[in-house]
Amino acid sequence: MTANLWRHPVALGIAALVLAIIGASTFAIVPETQQVVVLRFENPVRTVNAWKPNEVFGRSGAGLIARIPFVDRLVWVNKRVLDVDYDNQQVLSSDQLRLEVDAFARFRIIDPLRMVTRAGSELRVAEALRPLLGSAIRSELGKRRFAVLLTAERDEVMDAIQTRLQRNASQYGVQIVDVRIKHADLPEGSPLDSALKSMQSARQQQAVTIRAQGQKEAQIIRAQADADAARVYAESFTKDADFYDFYRAMQSYRHTFGADGGETPTGTTSIILSPNNSYLREFEGRGR
């Protein structure tokens, strides 16, 4: 029989081709980066190499699989992180400024069966996520002023967008990994100039308020310090009234005669006092 087959090479080629087609329709190799949903008469029957958190490379279920030829259909789903873009769309902020926003979201398909039943393919998932991303961006930026995007609160805005997007994307078996706003700028021209002037005016007003508050607090501190000093002096001098008179007279002498570094009455200025003048009585000593 073998000899007869070799005498008919065309039949041998056809048989080999049929076996190759049946083998290709029966067996498939699933790589580590792919997950597979097996459809039988367009109804899902199982998944192969589905994504799992913290899975070990080489033990995920990838490899050779078998199916019923011409009955089962394989839907390939990427396990890697994918992107969806939101390019240069206008968004209105809470202070009624039109912003040109360029953003993107990274996502991973973690439930391939749900993805296939709800969307059908990766391309349709990305198409479904794009308007959801736009809606989340408009909702979050619409609650915030443009100046917030220039501060550290920008990260909080992106986290809020990611949370809102995740709530809507879960229906497609998708996990939102990250959301980033690449830029959110005002259009060129008068809106940008007006916004910059408004921000400058707001910052100047804030600076004036801070300086006024600082001056107010400084005056309060100085007044309190003067009051404390007067109280301490009063408590000290009431214990010895003669010493208080003597101390005050010495201060006056230091200032009058220039001993404290002030203006000294020298040159054409002279001071003439009688020996029993009351101003000089402290020079007479306590035995007066």
Contacts in CASP RR format, 6 or more apart in sequence:
PFRMAT RR
TARGET T0000
AUTHOR 0000-0000-0000
METHOD contacts of the structure
MODEL  1
MTANLWRHPVALGIAALVLAIIGASTFAIVPETQQVVVLRFENPVRTVNA
WKPNEVFGRSGAGLIARIPFVDRLVWVNKRVLDVDYDNQQVLSSDQLRLE
VDAFARFRIIDPLRMVTRAGSELRVAEALRPLLGSAIRSELGKRRFAVLL
TAERDEVMDAIQTRLQRNASQYGVQIVDVRIKHADLPEGSPLDSALKSMQ
SARQQQAVTIRAQGQKEAQIIRAQADADAARVYAESFTKDADFYDFYRAM
QSYRHTFGADGGETPTGTTSIILSPNNSYLREFEGRGR
5 11 0 8 1.000
5 12 0 8 1.000
6 12 0 8 1.000
22 69 0 8 1.000
23 69 0 8 1.000
25 67 0 8 1.000
25 69 0 8 1.000
25 70 0 8 1.000
26 66 0 8 1.000
26 67 0 8 1.000
26 68 0 8 1.000
26 69 0 8 1.000
27 64 0 8 1.000
27 65 0 8 1.000
27 66 0 8 1.000
27 67 0 8 1.000
28 36 0 8 1.000
28 64 0 8 1.000
28 65 0 8 1.000
28 67 0 8 1.000
28 74 0 8 1.000
29 63 0 8 1.000
29 64 0 8 1.000
29 65 0 8 1.000
30 36 0 8 1.000
30 48 0 8 1.000
30 49 0 8 1.000
30 61 0 8 1.000
30 62 0 8 1.000
30 63 0 8 1.000
30 64 0 8 1.000
30 65 0 8 1.000
31 62 0 8 1.000
31 63 0 8 1.000
32 49 0 8 1.000
32 57 0 8 1.000
32 58 0 8 1.000
32 60 0 8 1.000
32 62 0 8 1.000
32 79 0 8 1.000
33 78 0 8 1.000
33 79 0 8 1.000
33 80 0 8 1.000
34 49 0 8 1.000
34 62 0 8 1.000
34 76 0 8 1.000
34 77 0 8 1.000
34 78 0 8 1.000
34 79 0 8 1.000
35 47 0 8 1.000
35 48 0 8 1.000
35 49 0 8 1.000
35 50 0 8 1.000
35 51 0 8 1.000
35 76 0 8 1.000
35 77 0 8 1.000
35 78 0 8 1.000
35 79 0 8 1.000
35 109 0 8 1.000
35 112 0 8 1.000
36 47 0 8 1.000
36 48 0 8 1.000
36 49 0 8 1.000
36 65 0 8 1.000
36 74 0 8 1.000
36 75 0 8 1.000
36 76 0 8 1.000
36 77 0 8 1.000
36 112 0 8 1.000
37 44 0 8 1.000
37 46 0 8 1.000
37 47 0 8 1.000
37 48 0 8 1.000
37 74 0 8 1.000
37 75 0 8 1.000
37 77 0 8 1.000
37 112 0 8 1.000
37 113 0 8 1.000
37 116 0 8 1.000
38 44 0 8 1.000
38 45 0 8 1.000
38 46 0 8 1.000
38 47 0 8 1.000
38 48 0 8 1.000
38 67 0 8 1.000
38 72 0 8 1.000
38 73 0 8 1.000
38 74 0 8 1.000
38 75 0 8 1.000
39 45 0 8 1.000
39 72 0 8 1.000
39 73 0 8 1.000
39 74 0 8 1.000
39 75 0 8 1.000
39 116 0 8 1.000
40 68 0 8 1.000
40 71 0 8 1.000
40 72 0 8 1.000
40 73 0 8 1.000
41 71 0 8 1.000
42 73 0 8 1.000
44 113 0 8 1.000
44 116 0 8 1.000
44 117 0 8 1.000
45 72 0 8 1.000
47 112 0 8 1.000
47 113 0 8 1.000
48 61 0 8 1.000
48 62 0 8 1.000
48 65 0 8 1.000
49 60 0 8 1.000
49 61 0 8 1.000
49 62 0 8 1.000
49 63 0 8 1.000
49 79 0 8 1.000
50 111 0 8 1.000
50 112 0 8 1.000
50 113 0 8 1.000
51 79 0 8 1.000
51 108 0 8 1.000
51 109 0 8 1.000
51 110 0 8 1.000
51 112 0 8 1.000
52 60 0 8 1.000
67 74 0 8 1.000
75 112 0 8 1.000
75 116 0 8 1.000
75 120 0 8 1.000
75 121 0 8 1.000
77 109 0 8 1.000
77 112 0 8 1.000
77 115 0 8 1.000
77 116 0 8 1.000
77 122 0 8 1.000
78 109 0 8 1.000
78 122 0 8 1.000
79 108 0 8 1.000
79 109 0 8 1.000
80 108 0 8 1.000
81 106 0 8 1.000
81 107 0 8 1.000
81 108 0 8 1.000
81 177 0 8 1.000
82 106 0 8 1.000
82 107 0 8 1.000
82 108 0 8 1.000
82 109 0 8 1.000
82 122 0 8 1.000
82 126 0 8 1.000
83 104 0 8 1.000
83 105 0 8 1.000
83 106 0 8 1.000
83 107 0 8 1.000
84 104 0 8 1.000
84 105 0 8 1.000
84 107 0 8 1.000
84 126 0 8 1.000
84 129 0 8 1.000
84 130 0 8 1.000
84 133 0 8 1.000
85 103 0 8 1.000
85 104 0 8 1.000
85 130 0 8 1.000
86 101 0 8 1.000
86 102 0 8 1.000
86 103 0 8 1.000
86 104 0 8 1.000
86 105 0 8 1.000
86 130 0 8 1.000
86 133 0 8 1.000
86 134 0 8 1.000
86 137 0 8 1.000
87 102 0 8 1.000
88 100 0 8 1.000
88 101 0 8 1.000
88 102 0 8 1.000
89 100 0 8 1.000
89 101 0 8 1.000
89 102 0 8 1.000
89 134 0 8 1.000
89 137 0 8 1.000
90 98 0 8 1.000
90 99 0 8 1.000
90 100 0 8 1.000
90 101 0 8 1.000
91 98 0 8 1.000
91 99 0 8 1.000
91 101 0 8 1.000
91 137 0 8 1.000
91 138 0 8 1.000
91 141 0 8 1.000
91 142 0 8 1.000
91 184 0 8 1.000
92 98 0 8 1.000
92 99 0 8 1.000
92 138 0 8 1.000
92 141 0 8 1.000
92 142 0 8 1.000
93 99 0 8 1.000
93 141 0 8 1.000
93 142 0 8 1.000
93 144 0 8 1.000
93 145 0 8 1.000
93 146 0 8 1.000
94 142 0 8 1.000
94 143 0 8 1.000
94 144 0 8 1.000
94 145 0 8 1.000
95 145 0 8 1.000
95 146 0 8 1.000
97 146 0 8 1.000
97 186 0 8 1.000
97 191 0 8 1.000
97 195 0 8 1.000
98 186 0 8 1.000
98 187 0 8 1.000
98 191 0 8 1.000
99 141 0 8 1.000
99 146 0 8 1.000
99 149 0 8 1.000
99 184 0 8 1.000
99 185 0 8 1.000
99 186 0 8 1.000
100 183 0 8 1.000
100 184 0 8 1.000
100 185 0 8 1.000
100 186 0 8 1.000
100 187 0 8 1.000
101 137 0 8 1.000
101 141 0 8 1.000
101 181 0 8 1.000
101 183 0 8 1.000
101 184 0 8 1.000
102 181 0 8 1.000
102 182 0 8 1.000
102 183 0 8 1.000
102 184 0 8 1.000
103 133 0 8 1.000
103 137 0 8 1.000
103 161 0 8 1.000
103 179 0 8 1.000
103 180 0 8 1.000
103 181 0 8 1.000
103 182 0 8 1.000
103 184 0 8 1.000
104 179 0 8 1.000
104 180 0 8 1.000
104 182 0 8 1.000
105 129 0 8 1.000
105 133 0 8 1.000
105 162 0 8 1.000
105 165 0 8 1.000
105 176 0 8 1.000
105 178 0 8 1.000
105 179 0 8 1.000
105 180 0 8 1.000
106 176 0 8 1.000
106 177 0 8 1.000
106 178 0 8 1.000
106 179 0 8 1.000
107 125 0 8 1.000
107 129 0 8 1.000
107 169 0 8 1.000
107 174 0 8 1.000
107 175 0 8 1.000
107 176 0 8 1.000
107 177 0 8 1.000
108 174 0 8 1.000
108 175 0 8 1.000
108 177 0 8 1.000
109 115 0 8 1.000
109 122 0 8 1.000
109 125 0 8 1.000
109 172 0 8 1.000
109 173 0 8 1.000
109 174 0 8 1.000
109 175 0 8 1.000
110 173 0 8 1.000
110 174 0 8 1.000
110 175 0 8 1.000
111 173 0 8 1.000
111 174 0 8 1.000
112 173 0 8 1.000
114 171 0 8 1.000
114 172 0 8 1.000
114 173 0 8 1.000
115 122 0 8 1.000
115 125 0 8 1.000
115 172 0 8 1.000
115 173 0 8 1.000
115 174 0 8 1.000
118 171 0 8 1.000
118 172 0 8 1.000
118 173 0 8 1.000
119 125 0 8 1.000
119 128 0 8 1.000
119 172 0 8 1.000
125 172 0 8 1.000
125 174 0 8 1.000
128 172 0 8 1.000
129 165 0 8 1.000
129 169 0 8 1.000
129 172 0 8 1.000
129 174 0 8 1.000
132 165 0 8 1.000
132 168 0 8 1.000
132 169 0 8 1.000
133 161 0 8 1.000
133 165 0 8 1.000
133 179 0 8 1.000
135 168 0 8 1.000
136 161 0 8 1.000
136 164 0 8 1.000
136 165 0 8 1.000
136 168 0 8 1.000
136 179 0 8 1.000
137 161 0 8 1.000
137 181 0 8 1.000
139 164 0 8 1.000
140 157 0 8 1.000
140 160 0 8 1.000
140 161 0 8 1.000
140 164 0 8 1.000
141 149 0 8 1.000
141 157 0 8 1.000
141 184 0 8 1.000
144 153 0 8 1.000
144 157 0 8 1.000
146 184 0 8 1.000
146 186 0 8 1.000
146 195 0 8 1.000
147 199 0 8 1.000
147 202 0 8 1.000
148 154 0 8 1.000
148 157 0 8 1.000
149 157 0 8 1.000
149 181 0 8 1.000
149 184 0 8 1.000
154 181 0 8 1.000
157 181 0 8 1.000
158 179 0 8 1.000
158 180 0 8 1.000
158 181 0 8 1.000
159 179 0 8 1.000
161 179 0 8 1.000
161 181 0 8 1.000
162 176 0 8 1.000
162 178 0 8 1.000
162 179 0 8 1.000
165 176 0 8 1.000
165 179 0 8 1.000
166 175 0 8 1.000
166 176 0 8 1.000
169 175 0 8 1.000
169 176 0 8 1.000
185 192 0 8 1.000
186 192 0 8 1.000
186 195 0 8 1.000
237 243 0 8 1.000
237 244 0 8 1.000
237 247 0 8 1.000
238 244 0 8 1.000
242 286 0 8 1.000
245 282 0 8 1.000
246 282 0 8 1.000
249 281 0 8 1.000
249 282 0 8 1.000
250 282 0 8 1.000
252 279 0 8 1.000
253 259 0 8 1.000
253 282 0 8 1.000
254 260 0 8 1.000
255 262 0 8 1.000
256 265 0 8 1.000
256 271 0 8 1.000
257 264 0 8 1.000
257 265 0 8 1.000
258 264 0 8 1.000
258 265 0 8 1.000
265 271 0 8 1.000
273 279 0 8 1.000
273 280 0 8 1.000
281 288 0 8 1.000
END
